[in-house]
């Protein structure tokens, strides 16, 4: 189903021959310079796209974002940075705006320079008036090993929030997913947008993990055109959160080789930090992930994951409760009828693991996926 960008935004997608015949150049632009915010990877190997976008987002405003997929432009030195600046300048020239109002994101193979002859030809073909309002086309064009376009939409009073994302591997963000772009026609100033976006990212994109590996290219951007006028701040943040949760779940469900979406809720925790730490440990555990893949309710692996990231001073194991779905598996043993229900539940497309620590009143949710031989095969052959 097609999803339309909010009022005040237009897009352009094209194939410029980065790797194959699918679209690999994407530009989404507001009709005018607009409030914006972004969060980026904390990796010390951050690519030129991240370095440049950090500079450009500092005033909390932007006109456009350009994405090149299937080439990460990471570990490419001064030449890679110069090429990123040239891409941004080319987009700015087409739109008639300053280069520092254009953000850039890249995703794909690390350590390869852009094929600049093809990139230059692609930039020269960008029309001054971008023709598209189809967010699904944008989501499709930024894909690499994704199997489905990731797009979500939510109302915010008279305004709308629309988001797109890509990412199925090298994902345990230290800030956000590999690439996520949210657009809204709500009127909001840059500092307010930045504050609420960081809160949203922390509760959503920062809580997803496919393989526990933080990308060098993680980028999450939001731009607000203001075309729909002002809306209550709480409504806008709720809509941003709803869209980000949807994209987070879509990323986890589409994890490389994945067959099962994992949702891990940790509650009754002493702090949100403790709850998130434990939830991430569970969702990242290869033993838990393989148990989920095999539909095996091996709660001992969940207990292991809780124990490895907490101390005996933090958590009293006799008070911890572990559930798969609604079924308690520890400390209450599962009877024969419960095991039958549990086997059917674990064989489904989504498995929820619920751990209550009984150390406080805080909670956090993390999302991930099972670990399959498909993940190994995809990543064993990634550059070849």
Helices and strands as residue ranges (DSSP letters): E 9-14, E 25-40, H 48-57, E 61-71, H 77-95, G 99-101, E 102-109, H 116-124, H 135-141, E 150-156, E 159-166, E 179-187, H 190-203, G 205-207, E 219-230, H 233-253, E 261-269, H 272-284, H 286-293, H 299-308, G 317-319, E 321-324, E 327-330, H 336-346, E 350-356, E 362-369, H 373-380
